[in-house]
């Protein structure tokens, strides 16, 4: 029976080719994800380990009981001093101690645009050793910084910014732009820098002035002499530290912690990609099952003969499963090779777009190989299991006597009953989801979506009759006989039609659902961003560290500026810890010029004159606060101790995204904000947005590369950009599932043409031209594709509606928007898919020899 299975695979190479392609693509997705994750993970681990190579012990100040943040907010206070560094240097086994000052510095390019992401923009002190050089940062050009007006950059940052030795570098830490002369370009292997960030080096005194205080450091890095026990040295260093004020960690522990973080980060990315790979394989299941069902139908005589000469039902099942296993194995091997190529290409493309993955060899782990091959074979065998059972039930005598008759179709009563139950359960869950007021539990909507989708797939044969018949009326009216024959062919075997259309339906359901939710969320986000905003500009910083209030006052004095209203906030906990919130401190005298407030009770004057706060309607309902009441709260200070205060509710207003849940005067909030910073500044001008005035505002606020001066259109575009990026990524990942669905349509049509060889010969004999045969096959493909598209778009819209209701609980401006243009594009894509998928099967059908086809068995 195994030899029979092998011969069947070799005998039906052309028929199985498309099925093999579906498995191959799915496995390529899985293997590409695994190899990419392993390769990048190993490269980052090695880069991290290399950065800790000379680190025996790292000493860092703890934040739990650290001294309070200074009132000026310009410097941090740490407990790591020159005295402590000297004590550590005197310990036996210590070779050297690097006293590091660390911070964030964002460098601007020639166009004043920031280079890199703020959280990756590393700044530290250059510490020359005995030879006048810092071994951590090899100098490529020039020298290390040695004075207050000097700076050194890494190679990539200098190249991106178009900066050369002697140029003036503009950069910012958390305030106005600073200027220093570029005296050196260095090489860095810091993973943060190589992953797309930047490195700025200063002399120690300058770095301390920028980020801490003179004589203080953020970290002491201890290098050990050869043969020194790292654990013993760590314990010795720990004895010198103030209790609970600083920690000593061994280099090995740091490297292990870094490796664990990298592994967790890779796991999150891999899981996301594997979800989409699973969707692609799930789509492939329909193609595989469809192929084996058709093959078994065509080989009924062969199977009957096998049964007649003594093959048992179990042997027939094993033969079909062995055939599927061989097909899965071969496809998986080729798919793994393709996936490895995808992993290499993906890494190169992402690096070209600034991902900055470290260099490293391609990693192909045994687990990746076994996982990818195992998944491919298992999916193929499982998909062929039901067709194999059908093959085992063929009665020898019945098959031998009715070999020329059309295969008998089973009833759909049981299937329709099961499908109705599953669909009803899924719809009921989604209707329940649409009534929920929170988006915390995502398992329920995910289960409801899965059940709804599976239920519709099971019901697809039943749904195919009315939808295909309706489409068939259009094709018949336009294309005549060819259109009618296409409709009848699609309706002849509703199970096959449904299975073929379901593969396309799954992909379009997910794409449609994501699109509707994404577009609706984007519109809601746009409305929230501009809700109540009457200011011409919103000023903020890219690193979210805020603006100096003194600079805000300077901006308010500019000619043409009517008001520059600061927004700063302090978080609090209500008495008893039953609720949380934050109150926005602002300029109450000018607030009405930059936002449109609608009061339910009280007024802006009541807030200003009474020294109380105004509360949004939704927050007032949640906290059970009413106008005229006074409530005790505890403001968070960064430590376990909270600053007690009493807030008097002077007004309640309709929700307003500009001022948030609560607002009051700056004098109320300022004592609880350390360091004192304006999170945003809303600017109202006399004549609306103006490019010249925007430059003046930037200049008044320090002209920092971190500054974001945005009008309403810019705010909308920023929100739209992030959502469009996510949608485009989803389209790309789900595109694999759609491609596999196209393969399924081609496969089904090609095998259907083979199955109907005699019928096509008879049609040619009674006068249907070759062009009519081509048109019939093409229209059948279009009908099936449109059926899958309509079903997918319909289910996707329903799931988006139910899930969107849950989103509206946390986004009051959310309202479902149907993007008709994109939905039209999806239908057009389905139409194109139908035409392209039918190209080869239609050509093959039209080229069949009339007499040979009529005599075919």
C-alpha positions in Angstrom: 0.0 0.0 0.0 2.9 2.3 0.6 4.2 1.6 -2.9 0.8 2.4 -4.2 0.7 5.7 -2.3 4.2 6.6 -3.7 3.1 5.7 -7.3 -0.1 7.8 -6.9 2.0 10.8 -5.9 4.3 10.4 -8.9 1.3 9.7 -11.2 -0.6 12.8 -10.2 2.3 15.3 -10.0 0.5 18.0 -12.0 -2.8 17.7 -10.0 -0.9 17.8 -6.6 1.3 20.7 -7.6 -1.0 23.4 -6.4 -1.7 21.6 -3.2 2.0 21.3 -2.6 2.4 25.0 -3.3 -0.2 25.8 -0.6 1.7 23.7 1.9 5.0 25.1 0.8 3.9 28.7 1.3 2.5 28.1 4.7 5.6 26.3 5.9 7.8 29.0 4.4 5.9 31.5 6.6 6.5 29.4 9.7 10.1 28.6 9.0 11.0 32.1 7.9 9.6 33.4 11.2 11.5 30.9 13.3 14.8 31.3 11.4 14.5 35.1 11.5 13.7 35.1 15.2 16.6 32.7 16.0 19.1 34.6 13.8 18.3 38.1 15.2 18.0 36.8 18.7 21.4 35.2 18.6 23.0 38.2 17.0 21.6 40.6 19.7 22.6 38.2 22.5 26.2 38.1 21.2 26.2 41.9 20.8 24.9 42.3 24.4 27.4 39.7 25.7 30.2 41.6 24.0 29.1 44.8 25.6 29.4 43.1 29.0 32.7 41.4 28.2 34.9 43.5 30.4 32.2 44.1 33.1 32.8 42.1 36.3 30.5 44.2 38.5 28.0 47.0 37.8 27.1 49.4 40.6 23.9 51.4 40.2 21.9 53.7 42.5 18.5 52.5 43.5 15.4 54.8 43.1 13.3 53.5 46.0 14.7 55.8 48.8 16.8 58.1 46.6 16.9 61.8 47.5 14.0 63.8 46.2 14.3 65.4 42.7 15.8 68.9 43.0 13.4 71.8 42.6 15.2 73.1 39.5 14.4 69.8 37.7 17.6 70.2 35.6 19.8 67.6 37.3 19.4 64.2 38.9 21.0 63.4 42.3 22.7 60.0 42.7 24.7 58.4 45.5 27.6 57.3 43.3 30.5 59.7 43.9 34.2 60.0 43.2 34.9 58.9 46.8 32.9 55.7 46.3 34.7 55.0 43.0 38.1 55.4 44.7 37.0 52.9 47.4 36.0 50.4 44.8 39.3 50.9 42.9 41.2 50.0 46.1 39.6 46.6 46.4 41.8 43.5 45.7 41.2 42.1 42.2 39.9 45.3 40.6 41.7 46.2 37.4 39.8 49.4 36.6 36.6 51.3 37.4 34.7 53.3 34.7 32.5 55.9 36.3 29.7 56.4 33.9 27.2 59.3 33.4 24.3 58.4 31.2 21.4 60.2 29.7 19.5 60.9 26.5 20.6 63.4 23.9 18.8 63.8 20.5 21.0 65.0 17.7 19.5 67.1 14.9 20.5 66.6 11.2 21.1 69.5 8.8 17.3 70.0 8.5 16.8 70.2 12.3 15.1 66.8 12.2 15.8 64.4 15.1 18.1 61.4 14.4 16.9 58.1 15.9 14.3 57.4 18.6 14.7 59.2 21.9 14.7 56.1 24.0 17.6 54.8 21.9 19.6 58.0 21.8 22.4 57.3 24.3 24.5 60.0 25.8 27.5 59.3 28.1 30.9 60.5 29.2 34.1 59.7 27.3 36.7 58.4 29.7 40.2 58.3 28.3 42.6 55.8 29.8 46.4 55.7 30.1 46.8 56.1 26.3 44.4 59.0 26.1 41.6 56.8 24.6 38.4 55.2 25.8 38.6 51.5 24.9 34.8 51.2 24.8 34.6 53.6 21.9 37.4 53.3 19.3 38.0 56.6 17.5 37.5 56.4 13.8 38.2 60.1 13.0 39.4 62.9 15.2 39.6 62.5 19.0 37.5 62.2 22.1 35.8 65.2 23.6 38.0 67.0 26.2 36.2 70.3 26.8 32.8 71.9 27.6 32.3 72.9 23.9 33.1 69.5 22.3 31.1 66.4 21.4 31.8 63.1 19.6 29.3 61.0 17.7 29.1 57.4 16.5 29.6 56.7 12.8 26.0 56.1 11.8 24.7 59.2 13.5 27.3 61.4 11.9 26.5 59.9 8.5 22.7 60.3 8.9 23.1 63.9 10.0 25.6 64.8 7.3 28.0 65.9 9.9 31.8 66.1 9.6 34.7 67.0 11.9 34.6 70.7 12.8 30.8 71.1 12.3 28.6 72.5 14.9 26.2 69.8 16.3 22.7 70.9 17.4 21.2 68.6 20.0 18.8 68.6 23.0 18.6 66.7 26.2 15.3 67.8 27.6 15.3 71.6 27.0 16.4 74.1 24.4 18.8 73.2 21.6 22.5 73.1 22.6 25.5 73.6 20.3 28.9 71.9 20.5 31.8 71.3 18.1 32.2 67.8 16.6 35.7 66.7 17.4 35.5 63.0 17.0 33.6 60.1 15.3 33.7 56.8 17.1 32.6 53.2 16.6 30.0 51.7 18.9 28.6 48.2 19.4 26.0 49.2 21.9 22.8 47.3 20.9 20.6 50.4 21.4 22.8 52.4 19.1 23.2 49.7 16.4 19.4 49.2 16.5 18.7 52.6 15.1 19.6 54.9 18.0 22.5 57.4 18.3 25.5 58.0 20.6 26.7 61.4 21.9 29.9 61.6 23.9 30.9 64.4 26.2 33.8 64.9 28.6 32.9 63.8 32.2 32.4 67.3 33.6 30.1 68.3 30.8 28.1 65.1 31.0 27.7 65.6 34.8 26.5 69.1 34.3 23.9 67.9 31.7 22.6 64.8 33.4 23.5 64.6 37.1 25.7 66.9 39.3 29.4 67.5 39.6 31.2 64.6 41.1 28.3 62.2 40.7 27.7 59.2 38.4 24.9 56.9 37.3 27.0 53.7 37.2 30.3 52.3 38.3 31.6 49.6 36.0 34.2 47.4 37.5 36.8 45.5 35.5 38.5 42.6 37.2 42.1 41.3 37.1 42.6 37.9 35.5 41.7 35.0 37.8 39.5 37.1 40.1 36.4 35.4 41.3 33.5 37.5 40.0 31.0 36.5 42.7 33.5 37.3 45.5 34.3 40.6 44.0 30.6 41.5 43.7 30.1 40.7 47.4 33.1 42.8 48.3 31.8 45.8 46.3 28.4 45.4 47.9 29.8 45.8 51.4 31.0 49.3 50.4 27.6 50.5 49.3 25.0 52.3 51.4 22.3 49.8 52.5 19.2 49.9 50.2 20.7 52.9 48.3 22.7 51.2 45.6 23.1 47.7 44.2 26.0 45.7 42.8 25.3 43.2 40.0 27.8 40.8 38.5 28.6 41.0 34.8 27.3 37.5 34.2 24.0 38.3 35.8 23.7 41.5 33.7 24.4 39.5 30.5 21.9 36.8 31.5 19.3 39.4 32.2 19.9 41.1 28.9 19.7 37.7 27.1 16.4 37.0 28.8 15.0 40.4 27.7 16.0 39.7 24.2 14.4 36.3 24.3 11.1 37.7 25.6 11.2 40.5 22.9 11.8 37.9 20.2 9.0 35.6 21.5 6.5 38.4 21.3 7.4 39.2 17.7 7.6 35.5 16.8 4.1 34.8 18.3 2.6 37.6 16.3 4.1 36.3 13.0 3.2 32.7 13.9 -0.4 33.7 14.3 -0.5 34.9 10.7 1.4 31.8 9.6 -1.3 29.7 11.3 -4.0 31.6 9.4 -2.1 30.8 6.2 -1.9 27.1 7.0 -5.6 27.1 8.1 -6.5 28.4 4.6 -4.3 25.7 3.1 -6.3 23.0 4.9 -9.3 23.7 2.7 -7.2 23.4 -0.4 -5.6 20.1 0.7 -9.0 18.6 1.7 -10.5 19.8 -1.6 -7.8 18.2 -3.6 -7.9 14.8 -2.0 -11.7 14.7 -2.1 -11.6 15.3 -5.9 -8.7 12.9 -6.4 -10.6 10.1 -4.5 -13.7 10.8 -6.6 -11.7 10.5 -9.8 -9.9 7.3 -8.6 -13.0 5.5 -7.4 -12.5 2.6 -9.9 -8.9 2.2 -8.8 -9.9 2.2 -5.1 -12.7 -0.3 -5.9 -10.3 -2.6 -7.5 -8.0 -2.4 -4.5 -10.9 -3.3 -2.3 -11.9 -6.1 -4.6 -8.5 -7.8 -4.5 -8.4 -7.7 -0.7 -7.3 -4.3 0.5 -9.1 -3.4 3.8 -10.6 -0.1 4.6 -7.9 0.6 7.1 -5.3 0.0 4.4 -7.1 2.4 2.0 -7.1 5.1 4.7 -3.4 4.5 5.4 -2.6 4.7 1.7 -4.3 8.1 1.3 -2.7 9.4 4.5 0.7 8.1 3.3 0.2 9.9 0.1 -0.6 13.1 2.0 2.4 12.6 4.3 4.7 12.3 1.3 3.2 15.3 -0.3 3.5 17.3 3.0 7.1 16.2 3.6 8.4 17.2 0.1 6.4 20.5 0.2 7.7 21.2 3.8 11.4 20.6 2.8 11.1 23.0 -0.2 9.0 25.4 2.0 11.7 25.4 4.7 14.4 26.3 2.1 12.2 29.1 0.8 11.5 30.3 4.4 15.2 30.5 5.1 15.6 32.8 2.1 12.7 34.9 3.4 14.4 35.2 6.8 17.6 36.4 5.2 15.7 38.9 2.9 13.5 40.1 5.8 16.6 40.9 7.9 18.3 42.8 5.0 15.1 44.8 4.2 14.5 45.8 7.8 18.1 46.8 8.2 17.9 48.9 5.1 14.9 50.7 6.6 16.7 51.5 9.8 16.0 48.5 12.0 19.7 48.2 12.9 19.9 44.5 13.7 23.5 43.5 14.7 25.6 41.4 12.3 25.7 37.7 12.9 25.6 34.3 11.1 22.4 32.7 9.9 21.0 30.4 12.7 19.1 27.3 11.7 18.3 25.5 14.9 17.1 21.8 14.9 13.9 22.9 16.7 13.1 25.3 13.8 13.6 22.5 11.2 11.6 20.0 13.1 8.8 22.4 13.9 8.4 23.6 10.4 8.6 20.1 8.8 6.3 18.7 11.5 3.7 21.4 11.0 3.7 21.0 7.3 3.3 17.2 7.4 0.8 17.2 10.2 -1.4 19.9 8.6 -1.4 17.9 5.3 -2.2 14.6 6.9 -5.0 16.0 9.1 -6.6 17.8 6.1 -6.5 14.5 4.1 -8.1 12.4 7.0 -11.7 13.0 6.1 -11.2 12.3 2.4 -9.3 9.1 3.3 -12.3 7.9 5.3 -14.6 8.7 2.4 -12.3 6.6 0.2 -12.5 3.7 2.6 -16.3 3.7 2.3 -16.3 3.1 -1.4 -18.1 -0.2 -2.1 -16.2 -2.2 -4.7 -19.3 -3.5 -6.6 -21.0 -0.1 -6.6 -18.0 1.7 -7.8 -17.2 -0.8 -10.5 -20.8 -0.8 -11.8 -21.2 3.0 -11.8 -17.8 4.3 -12.8 -19.2 6.5 -15.5 -22.0 8.0 -13.4 -21.7 11.3 -11.6 -20.5 10.9 -8.0 -23.4 10.8 -5.5 -23.5 13.8 -3.3 -24.2 13.5 0.4 -27.0 15.5 2.0 -26.2 18.6 3.9 -28.8 18.3 6.7 -26.3 17.3 9.4 -23.7 19.8 8.3 -26.2 22.6 8.1 -27.5 21.8 11.6 -24.0 21.8 13.1 -23.1 25.0 11.2 -26.3 26.7 12.4 -25.5 25.8 16.1 -21.9 27.0 15.9 -22.8 30.2 14.0 -25.6 30.9 16.4 -23.3 30.5 19.4 -20.7 32.7 17.8 -23.2 35.4 16.9 -24.7 35.3 20.4 -21.3 35.8 22.0 -20.5 38.7 19.7 -23.8 40.3 20.4 -23.0 40.0 24.1 -19.6 41.6 23.4 -21.3 44.5 21.7 -23.0 45.4 25.1 -19.8 45.4 27.2 -18.4 48.6 28.5 -14.8 47.5 28.9 -12.1 46.1 26.6 -10.2 44.3 29.3 -11.1 40.7 28.5 -10.1 39.9 24.9 -10.6 36.1 25.1 -14.4 36.4 24.8 -14.5 38.4 21.6 -11.7 36.3 20.1 -13.7 33.1 20.9 -16.9 34.6 19.5 -15.1 35.7 16.3 -13.6 32.2 15.8 -16.9 30.5 16.4 -18.7 32.8 14.0 -16.1 32.3 11.3 -16.0 28.5 11.7 -19.8 28.4 11.7 -20.1 30.4 8.5 -17.5 28.1 6.9 -19.6 25.0 7.9 -22.7 26.8 6.5 -21.0 27.9 3.3 -22.5 25.1 1.1 -26.0 26.2 2.1 -25.2 29.9 1.6 -23.6 29.2 -1.8 -26.9 28.3 -3.4 -28.7 31.7 -3.1 -25.6 33.8 -3.5 -24.2 31.9 -6.5 -27.6 31.7 -8.1 -28.0 35.5 -7.8 -24.5 36.0 -9.3 -25.4 33.5 -12.0 -28.4 35.5 -13.1 -26.0 38.4 -13.9 -23.5 36.2 -15.7 -26.3 34.5 -17.7 -27.9 37.8 -18.7 -24.5 39.2 -19.8 -22.7 36.2 -21.2 -25.5 33.9 -22.2 -24.9 30.1 -22.3 -21.3 30.4 -20.9 -22.6 32.3 -17.9 -25.4 29.8 -17.3 -23.0 26.9 -17.5 -20.6 28.6 -15.1 -23.4 29.0 -12.6 -24.5 25.4 -12.9 -20.9 24.1 -12.5 -20.5 26.2 -9.4 -23.8 24.9 -7.9 -23.1 21.3 -9.0 -21.0 20.5 -6.0 -21.8 23.0 -3.2 -19.2 21.4 -0.8 -16.4 21.9 -3.3 -17.5 25.5 -4.1 -17.8 26.3 -0.4 -14.4 24.9 0.4 -12.8 26.8 -2.4 -14.5 30.1 -1.6 -13.9 29.6 2.2 -10.1 29.9 1.7 -10.6 33.3 0.2 -13.3 34.2 2.7 -11.0 33.7 5.7 -8.4 36.2 4.5 -11.0 38.8 3.5 -12.9 38.4 6.8 -9.7 39.3 8.7 -8.7 42.1 6.3 -12.1 43.6 6.3 -12.5 43.5 10.0 -9.2 45.1 10.6 -9.8 47.7 8.0 -13.2 48.7 9.4 -11.9 48.9 13.0 -8.8 50.7 11.9 -10.5 53.3 9.8 -13.2 53.8 12.5 -10.6 54.1 15.2 -8.6 56.5 13.1 -11.7 58.7 12.6 -12.5 58.6 16.3 -8.8 59.4 17.2 -8.9 62.4 14.8 -12.1 63.7 16.5 -10.6 63.1 20.0 -7.4 64.9 19.0 -9.3 67.9 17.8 -12.2 67.6 20.3 -12.8 71.0 21.8 -9.5 72.3 20.4 -9.7 75.8 19.1 -6.0 76.6 19.4 -4.0 77.0 16.2 -1.0 75.0 17.5 -0.3 72.3 20.0 3.4 72.3 21.2 4.9 69.2 22.8 8.2 67.3 22.8 9.0 64.0 21.1 10.5 62.5 24.3 7.4 63.4 26.4 9.7 65.2 29.0 7.9 68.5 28.8 8.8 72.1 28.3 10.3 74.7 30.5 7.4 77.0 31.8 9.7 80.0 31.5 10.0 79.4 27.8 6.2 79.1 27.5 5.9 82.6 29.0 8.3 83.9 26.3 6.1 82.3 23.6 3.0 84.1 25.0 4.7 87.4 24.5 5.4 86.9 20.7 3.7 89.4 18.4 0.6 87.6 16.8 0.2 85.2 19.7 -3.1 85.8 21.6 -2.5 83.1 24.2 0.0 80.4 25.1 -1.8 78.1 27.6 0.3 75.5 29.4 -1.0 72.1 30.4 0.7 70.1 33.1 -0.7 67.3 35.2 -0.4 65.5 38.5 -1.7 62.0 39.2 -3.7 61.2 42.3 -5.4 58.5 44.2 -8.8 59.1 45.8 -9.3 58.6 49.5 -9.3 54.9 50.3 -7.6 53.9 47.0 -10.9 53.3 45.2 -10.2 55.5 42.2 -7.4 57.1 40.3 -7.0 60.1 38.1 -5.0 63.1 37.1 -5.7 66.8 37.3 -4.5 69.1 34.6 -3.1 72.5 35.7 -3.6 75.3 33.3 -4.0 79.0 32.8 -7.7 79.4 33.6 -7.7 83.1 32.5 -6.9 82.1 28.9 -8.2 78.5 28.7 -11.4 79.6 26.9 -9.3 80.9 23.9 -7.8 77.5 23.1 -10.6 75.0 23.9 -14.4 74.9 23.7 -15.8 73.8 27.0 -19.5 72.8 27.6 -20.4 72.8 31.2 -23.1 70.6 32.7 -23.0 72.4 36.0 -20.9 75.2 37.4 -18.7 77.3 35.2 -15.1 78.2 34.3 -15.5 81.4 36.5 -16.5 79.2 39.4 -13.3 77.1 39.0 -11.1 80.2 38.7 -12.7 82.1 41.5 -13.2 79.3 43.9 -9.8 77.6 43.5 -11.5 74.2 42.8 -11.4 71.8 40.0 -13.7 71.0 37.1 -14.5 67.3 36.4 -15.6 65.6 33.1 -19.0 64.0 33.1 -17.7 60.5 32.6 -15.1 60.8 35.3 -17.6 62.4 37.7 -19.9 59.5 37.2 -17.1 57.0 37.7 -15.9 58.6 40.9 -19.4 59.6 42.0 -18.4 63.2 42.4 -20.9 66.1 42.3 -20.6 69.9 42.1 -20.1 71.5 45.4 -18.5 68.4 47.1 -15.0 68.3 48.5 -12.9 65.1 48.3 -9.5 64.2 49.8 -6.9 62.8 47.4 -3.3 61.7 47.6 -1.0 63.0 44.9 1.8 60.6 43.8 5.3 61.9 44.6 7.4 59.1 43.1 7.8 57.4 46.5 5.4 55.4 48.6 4.4 58.5 50.5 1.5 60.6 49.0 0.9 64.3 49.4 -2.6 64.8 50.8 -4.9 67.5 49.4 -8.6 68.4 49.2 -10.2 69.1 45.9 -13.4 71.0 45.6 -15.6 70.2 42.6 -16.6 73.6 41.2 -18.0 72.4 37.8 -18.8 69.4 35.7 -18.2 69.6 31.9 -18.8 67.4 28.8 -15.8 65.1 28.1 -13.0 67.1 26.4 -9.8 65.5 25.2 -7.9 68.7 25.3 -8.0 69.2 29.1 -8.6 65.6 30.1 -10.7 64.3 33.1 -10.1 67.1 35.6 -8.6 70.6 35.4 -7.8 73.4 37.7 -5.3 76.3 38.1 -1.5 75.8 37.8 -1.2 77.0 41.4 -3.2 74.0 42.5 -1.1 71.5 40.5 2.4 72.9 40.6 3.2 71.8 44.2 2.7 68.2 43.1 4.7 68.3 39.8 8.4 67.7 40.1 10.3 68.8 38.1 7.9 71.5 36.9 7.3 71.0 33.2 4.6 71.8 30.7 3.5 68.6 29.0 1.8 70.6 26.2 1.3 74.2 25.3 -1.7 75.4 23.3 -1.1 78.5 21.2 -3.9 80.7 19.9 -2.8 83.2 17.2 -4.5 86.3 15.9 -4.5 85.3 12.2 -4.4 81.5 12.3 -1.5 79.1 11.5 1.4 80.8 9.8 4.8 79.4 8.8 6.7 82.5 9.9 5.0 82.5 13.3 5.6 78.8 13.7 9.3 79.4 13.4 9.1 82.2 15.9 7.3 79.9 18.4 10.0 77.3 17.9 12.7 79.9 18.5 11.0 81.2 21.7 10.7 77.6 23.0 14.4 76.9 22.5 14.4 75.6 18.9 15.0 72.1 20.2 15.0 69.2 17.7 12.6 67.5 20.1 10.0 70.2 19.7 6.7 69.2 17.9 4.7 72.3 16.8 1.5 70.9 15.2 -1.7 72.4 13.9 -4.9 70.3 13.7 -4.0 68.8 10.3 -0.6 67.7 11.6 -2.2 66.1 14.6 -4.7 64.2 12.4 -1.9 63.0 10.1 0.2 61.8 13.0 -2.7 59.7 14.2 -3.6 58.4 10.7 0.1 57.5 10.1 0.3 55.1 13.0 -2.9 53.4 12.2 -2.1 53.1 8.5 1.3 51.6 9.4 -0.5 48.9 11.4 -3.0 48.2 8.6 -0.4 48.0 6.0 1.5 45.5 8.1 -1.6 43.4 8.5 -2.3 43.6 4.8 1.1 42.3 4.1 1.0 39.5 6.6 -2.5 38.4 5.5 -1.5 38.7 1.9 0.1 35.2 2.2 -3.3 33.7 3.1 -4.9 35.4 0.1 -2.2 34.1 -2.2 -2.8 30.6 -0.9 -6.5 31.1 -1.5 -5.8 32.0 -5.1 -3.7 28.8 -5.4 -6.8 27.0 -4.1 -9.1 28.4 -6.8 -6.6 27.5 -9.5 -6.2 24.0 -8.1 -10.0 23.4 -7.8 -10.6 24.6 -11.4 -7.8 22.6 -12.9 -9.0 19.4 -11.3 -12.6 20.2 -12.1 -11.7 20.6 -15.7 -10.0 17.2 -15.6 -13.1 15.7 -13.9 -15.4 17.2 -16.6 -13.2 16.2 -19.6 -16.0 14.2 -21.2 -18.6 16.9 -20.6 -16.3 19.6 -22.1 -15.9 17.3 -25.2 -19.7 17.0 -25.5 -20.1 20.8 -25.3 -17.5 21.2 -28.0 -19.3 18.6 -30.1 -22.6 20.4 -29.9 -21.1 23.7 -31.0 -19.6 25.6 -28.1 -16.5 27.3 -29.3 -13.1 27.2 -27.6 -13.7 30.8 -26.6 -17.0 29.8 -25.0 -15.2 27.0 -23.0 -12.6 29.5 -21.8 -15.3 32.0 -20.8 -17.3 29.3 -19.0 -14.3 28.4 -16.8 -13.4 32.0 -16.2 -16.9 32.9 -15.1 -17.0 29.9 -12.8 -13.9 31.1 -11.2 -15.2 34.7 -10.9 -18.5 33.4 -9.4 -16.7 31.4 -6.7 -14.3 34.2 -5.9 -17.1 36.8 -5.6 -19.0 34.4 -3.4 -16.0 34.1 -1.1 -15.4 37.9 -1.1 -19.1 38.7 -0.3 -19.1 36.2 2.5 -15.8 37.4 3.9 -16.6 41.1 3.7 -20.0 40.5 5.3 -18.6 38.5 8.2 -15.7 40.9 8.6 -18.1 43.9 8.9 -20.2 42.1 11.5 -17.2 41.2 13.6 -15.9 44.8 13.3 -19.3 46.2 14.4 -19.5 43.9 17.5 -15.9 44.5 18.5 -16.1 48.2 17.8 -18.9 48.6 20.3 -16.5 47.4 22.9 -13.9 49.9 21.7 -16.5 52.7 22.0 -16.5 52.2 25.8 -12.9 53.5 26.0 -13.2 55.9 23.0 -16.4 57.9 23.3 -16.0 59.4 19.8 -15.8 55.9 18.2 -18.4 55.2 15.5 -18.3 52.5 12.9 -17.3 53.8 9.5 -17.6 51.6 6.4 -14.8 52.5 4.1 -16.7 51.9 0.9 -13.7 52.7 -1.3 -11.6 50.0 0.4 -14.4 47.5 0.4 -14.9 48.1 -3.3 -11.2 47.5 -3.8 -11.5 44.1 -2.0 -14.3 43.1 -4.3 -12.3 44.2 -7.3 -9.4 42.2 -6.1 -11.7 39.1 -5.8 -12.8 39.7 -9.4 -9.2 40.0 -10.6 -8.3 36.8 -8.5 -11.1 35.0 -10.3 -10.0 36.0 -13.7 -6.3 35.3 -13.1 -6.9 32.0 -11.3 -8.9 30.7 -14.3 -6.2 31.6 -16.9 -4.4 28.3 -16.9 -7.4 25.9 -16.3 -9.5 27.8 -19.0 -6.7 27.5 -21.5 -6.3 23.8 -20.7 -10.0 23.2 -21.0 -10.2 25.0 -24.4 -7.3 22.9 -25.8 -8.8 19.5 -25.0 -9.3 17.3 -28.1 -13.0 16.9 -28.7 -13.0 13.2 -29.7 -10.4 12.2 -27.1 -12.4 14.0 -24.4 -15.7 12.2 -25.3 -14.0 8.9 -25.1 -12.3 9.7 -21.8 -13.1 7.4 -18.8 
